[in-house]
């Protein structure tokens, strides 16, 4: 994997770059649609590629391990072939999913014992096991196994968890050297910075992760309930330490405003379920603000979903029609809304990139954030 920075914004820490993988180039800043089980909910792969313009999507180790299982994925020749996706893929290690199973898991130094949310069966993830699973999945970018802590969290627990995450990282790196890639191309391991919202822990973790000289680095353990200001503060601390010439990935973030603020701090990569999850619940993100399309005010509004015509669905369907579909509980409603929201998120980061290249990102951001944050 190769990464080069094309331009830095003079008014912020934002950067525009190009990330090259075995499955194509990724232009940063980038938003990665979440395809947890090998499918971006309510959106098929052709739309992702041609209509939404996704260059990379995200899958999840925990979910793919449970279903369909590594045996099926290996027989298929990896996740790319299984789901017929020729773009890049990043897989989360499952650390966040295990974190979310708070009543069904037990964490210790060796690894994590957890119960499947599907059938209650017991499984054990170690750093070594997670590396083997991600070899079988075959993603271009794979994540180190980590513990994502709650917020708020006790300082001593956060410190012990961070130190264990660092030890797990070393085990991931050592095991990858013993287990070669399965499908004829290299995979890049991204370590994850932890430390909750404690400045000294974030600095320690960022320094440790930077010392491992990985192809790229991730920032985890944020967007888990803490105020946005704290998230930005931790992100700024970490970005100042992580290598400037490697991509930085802020995991699980976030709203359109969160993304623009984080780009300004030096983040290159984002993922979040928000665009598709909110779409399925009738919440649209637009260039003018957010819309609850179920509201009666839209029942006779025949204007496009977004005045900029960001995606093909924006010009094909009106607000009134989409509201009708949601009220009638038609499946097409969720498909249209999901395509729209993902296209909007991809448009947003592409616009950010354009303004970084033009040198006026900071001033553009100051205009966009108030618009994106209002409810229509």
C-alpha positions in Angstrom: 0.0 0.0 0.0 1.2 3.5 -0.9 0.0 6.9 0.3 1.0 10.3 -0.9 -0.3 13.7 0.1 -1.1 16.0 -2.9 -2.0 19.2 -1.0 -2.3 20.6 2.5 -4.9 23.3 3.3 -3.1 26.5 4.4 -5.9 27.3 7.0 -6.1 24.0 8.8 -4.4 20.6 9.1 -6.6 19.1 6.3 -4.8 17.2 3.5 -5.8 15.7 0.2 -4.1 12.5 -0.7 -4.1 9.3 -2.7 -4.0 5.8 -1.1 -3.1 3.0 -3.5 -4.2 -0.6 -2.8 -4.3 -3.9 -4.7 -7.9 -3.1 -5.6 -7.5 0.5 -6.8 -6.8 4.0 -5.8 -8.6 5.8 -2.9 -8.8 9.6 -3.0 -8.7 11.1 0.5 -10.4 12.4 2.5 -12.7 9.4 2.0 -15.9 8.1 3.6 -16.2 4.3 3.6 -19.8 2.9 3.4 -20.3 0.2 6.0 -21.0 -3.3 4.6 -20.8 -5.2 7.9 -21.8 -8.6 6.6 -20.6 -8.2 3.0 -23.5 -6.0 2.1 -24.2 -2.3 2.5 -27.8 -2.4 3.7 -30.4 -1.7 1.0 -27.8 -0.8 -1.6 -26.4 -3.2 -4.2 -22.8 -3.1 -5.4 -23.5 -1.6 -8.8 -25.0 1.5 -7.2 -22.1 1.7 -4.7 -19.7 1.8 -7.6 -21.4 3.8 -10.3 -24.0 5.9 -8.7 -22.5 6.6 -5.2 -18.9 6.5 -6.3 -17.5 4.4 -3.4 -13.8 3.5 -3.8 -13.6 1.5 -0.6 -16.2 -0.1 1.7 -16.0 -1.6 5.2 -16.7 -5.2 6.4 -16.6 -6.6 9.9 -14.5 -9.5 11.2 -16.9 -10.5 14.0 -20.0 -10.7 11.8 -18.3 -12.4 8.8 -16.6 -14.9 11.1 -20.0 -15.9 12.5 -21.8 -15.8 9.2 -21.1 -17.0 6.5 -17.8 -18.2 8.1 -14.3 -18.3 7.0 -14.7 -21.6 5.2 -17.2 -20.2 2.8 -15.2 -17.1 2.2 -12.1 -19.1 1.4 -14.0 -21.3 -1.0 -15.3 -18.2 -2.7 -11.7 -16.8 -3.0 -12.2 -14.1 -0.4 -14.8 -11.4 0.3 -14.1 -9.4 -2.9 -15.1 -12.3 -5.0 -17.9 -13.5 -2.7 -19.7 -10.2 -2.9 -18.5 -9.3 -6.4 -16.8 -6.0 -5.4 -13.6 -5.0 -7.2 -12.9 -2.0 -5.1 -10.9 -1.9 -1.9 -12.2 -3.3 1.4 -11.3 -2.5 5.0 -12.2 -4.9 7.8 -12.7 -3.8 11.4 -11.2 -6.4 13.8 -14.4 -7.0 15.7 -13.1 -5.1 18.8 -16.0 -2.7 18.8 -18.6 -5.4 18.3 -17.2 -7.4 21.2 -17.3 -4.2 23.2 -21.0 -3.8 22.4 -21.7 -7.3 23.7 -21.1 -6.0 27.3 -23.3 -8.7 28.9 -22.0 -11.5 26.7 -18.2 -11.3 26.8 -15.3 -11.7 29.2 -12.0 -9.9 28.5 -8.6 -11.1 29.7 -5.0 -10.9 28.6 -5.2 -13.9 26.3 -8.2 -12.6 24.4 -12.0 -12.2 24.6 -14.6 -15.0 25.2 -18.0 -14.0 23.9 -21.4 -15.3 23.0 -22.8 -15.1 19.5 -25.7 -12.7 19.1 -27.1 -15.1 16.6 -27.4 -18.4 18.4 -25.7 -17.9 21.8 -22.7 -20.1 21.0 -19.4 -19.3 22.7 -16.3 -18.2 20.8 -12.8 -17.0 21.7 -11.0 -14.2 19.9 -7.3 -13.7 20.4 -5.1 -11.3 18.4 -3.7 -14.2 16.5 -7.2 -15.6 15.7 -8.4 -12.2 14.5 -5.4 -11.9 12.1 -6.1 -15.4 10.7 -9.8 -14.5 10.2 -8.9 -11.3 8.4 -6.4 -13.3 6.2 -9.4 -15.5 5.2 -11.6 -12.5 4.5 -8.9 -10.9 2.3 -9.5 -7.2 2.9 -6.9 -4.7 1.6 -6.7 -3.0 5.0 -7.1 -5.0 8.2 -7.3 -3.7 11.8 -5.4 -4.8 14.9 -7.4 -6.4 17.7 -8.1 -3.8 20.4 -10.4 -3.1 23.3 -12.8 -0.2 22.9 -13.7 1.2 26.4 -16.9 2.7 27.5 -17.3 6.4 28.1 -17.0 7.6 30.8 -14.5 5.2 32.1 -12.2 5.0 35.1 -8.7 6.3 34.4 -7.0 3.2 35.7 -9.2 0.9 33.6 -8.5 3.0 30.5 -4.8 2.9 31.1 -4.7 -0.9 31.7 -6.9 -1.4 28.6 -4.7 0.8 26.4 -1.6 -1.1 27.5 -3.3 -4.4 26.8 -4.3 -3.1 23.4 -0.6 -2.3 22.7 0.4 -5.8 23.7 -2.3 -7.3 21.5 -0.9 -5.1 18.6 2.5 -6.6 19.0 1.0 -10.1 18.9 -1.0 -9.2 15.8 2.2 -8.0 14.1 4.2 -11.1 15.1 1.4 -13.5 13.9 0.9 -11.8 10.6 4.5 -12.6 9.7 3.8 -16.3 10.3 0.5 -16.4 8.3 0.9 -15.2 4.6 -1.9 -13.6 2.6 -4.2 -16.1 0.9 -5.2 -14.4 -2.4 -2.1 -13.2 -4.0 -1.9 -9.6 -2.7 -0.6 -7.9 0.4 -2.8 -6.7 3.2 -2.0 -3.6 5.3 -2.4 -3.7 9.1 -3.6 -0.5 10.8 -2.9 -0.3 14.6 -5.5 1.5 16.7 -4.9 4.4 19.2 -6.8 4.1 22.4 -6.8 6.0 25.8 -10.4 7.2 26.1 -10.6 11.0 26.7 -7.5 11.2 28.9 -4.9 13.5 27.2 -1.8 11.7 28.7 -3.1 8.3 27.6 -3.9 9.4 24.1 -0.4 10.8 23.8 1.2 7.6 25.1 -0.9 5.5 22.8 -0.3 7.6 19.7 3.5 7.5 20.4 3.4 3.8 20.8 1.3 3.2 17.6 3.6 5.6 15.7 6.6 3.6 16.7 5.3 0.5 15.0 5.7 2.1 11.6 2.5 0.6 10.1 1.2 1.4 6.6 -1.6 3.6 8.3 -3.0 4.3 11.7 -6.4 4.4 13.3 -8.0 6.3 16.1 -10.5 4.3 18.1 -12.5 4.6 21.3 -14.2 7.9 20.2 -17.8 8.6 19.2 -18.9 6.4 22.0 -21.0 9.0 23.9 -18.5 11.7 24.7 -19.2 15.3 23.8 -18.0 16.3 20.3 -15.6 18.8 21.8 -13.8 16.1 23.6 -13.7 13.9 20.5 -12.1 16.8 18.6 -9.6 17.5 21.4 -8.4 13.9 21.5 -8.3 13.7 17.7 -6.1 16.8 17.5 -3.7 15.5 20.1 -3.4 12.2 18.3 -3.0 13.6 14.8 -0.2 15.8 16.0 1.8 12.7 16.9 0.9 10.1 14.2 3.2 10.2 11.2 2.3 12.8 8.7 3.1 10.6 5.7 0.6 7.8 6.7 -3.2 7.8 6.4 -5.2 8.5 9.5 -8.5 6.7 10.1 -11.0 8.0 12.7 -13.2 5.0 13.4 -17.0 5.2 13.6 -17.4 9.0 12.9 -19.9 10.5 12.3 -22.2 13.3 11.4 -21.4 15.5 8.4 -20.2 18.2 10.7 -18.1 15.7 12.7 -16.4 14.7 9.4 -15.6 18.2 8.3 -14.2 19.2 11.7 -12.1 16.0 11.8 -10.8 16.6 8.3 -9.6 20.0 9.5 -7.7 18.2 12.2 -5.8 16.0 9.8 -8.0 12.9 9.5 -8.1 11.1 6.1 -10.5 8.2 6.4 -14.0 7.8 8.0 -16.7 5.2 8.4 -20.1 5.3 10.1 -23.5 3.5 9.9 -25.3 6.8 10.3 -26.1 7.5 6.6 -27.7 4.1 6.0 -29.2 3.6 9.5 -30.7 7.1 9.5 -31.9 6.5 5.9 -33.9 3.5 7.0 -35.5 5.6 9.6 -36.6 8.4 7.2 -33.8 10.8 8.1 -32.1 12.4 5.1 -28.8 14.4 5.0 -28.8 17.2 2.5 -26.6 20.1 1.5 -29.1 22.4 3.3 -29.6 20.4 6.5 -31.3 17.3 7.8 -34.9 16.2 6.9 -37.3 13.9 8.6 -39.1 12.9 5.4 -42.0 11.4 7.3 -43.1 14.9 8.5 -46.4 16.1 7.0 -44.7 19.3 5.7 -43.2 17.2 2.8 -46.5 15.6 1.7 -47.0 18.0 -1.2 -43.4 19.1 -1.7 -42.5 18.0 -5.2 -38.9 19.4 -5.2 -35.8 17.1 -5.5 -34.4 15.4 -2.4 -31.4 17.7 -2.6 -31.4 20.9 -4.6 -27.9 20.1 -5.8 -28.9 16.9 -7.5 -26.1 15.0 -5.8 -27.3 11.5 -6.8 -29.5 10.1 -9.5 -32.3 9.5 -6.9 -32.4 13.2 -6.1 -33.6 14.1 -9.5 -35.8 11.0 -10.1 -37.9 11.3 -6.9 -39.5 14.1 -5.0 -39.7 14.6 -1.3 -43.5 14.0 -1.6 -43.0 10.7 -3.3 -40.4 9.5 -0.8 -42.6 10.5 2.1 -45.5 8.5 0.6 -43.3 5.4 0.3 -42.2 5.7 4.0 -45.8 6.2 5.1 -46.9 3.2 3.0 -44.0 1.2 4.5 -42.6 0.4 1.0 -39.1 -1.2 0.9 -38.2 1.1 -2.0 -38.3 4.0 0.5 -35.3 2.6 2.4 -33.4 1.9 -0.8 -33.9 5.5 -2.2 -33.0 7.1 1.2 -29.9 4.9 1.6 -28.6 5.7 -1.8 -29.3 9.4 -1.3 -27.5 9.6 2.1 -24.5 7.6 1.0 -24.2 9.7 -2.2 -24.4 12.8 0.0 -21.6 11.6 2.3 -19.4 10.8 -0.6 -20.2 14.1 -2.2 -19.3 15.9 1.0 -15.8 14.4 1.3 -15.2 14.9 -2.4 -16.1 18.6 -2.0 -13.8 18.8 1.0 -11.0 17.3 -1.1 -11.7 19.8 -3.9 -11.5 22.8 -1.5 -8.3 21.5 0.0 -6.8 21.3 -3.4 -8.0 24.8 -4.2 -6.6 26.1 -0.9 -9.9 27.4 0.7 -11.1 24.4 2.7 -11.2 26.3 6.1 -13.4 29.1 4.8 -15.7 26.6 2.9 -16.0 24.5 6.1 -17.1 27.6 8.1 -19.9 28.1 5.6 -21.0 24.5 5.4 -21.1 23.4 9.1 -24.0 25.7 10.1 -26.0 24.6 7.1 -25.3 20.9 7.7 -26.2 21.1 11.4 -29.7 22.6 11.0 -33.0 20.6 10.9 -35.3 21.5 8.0 
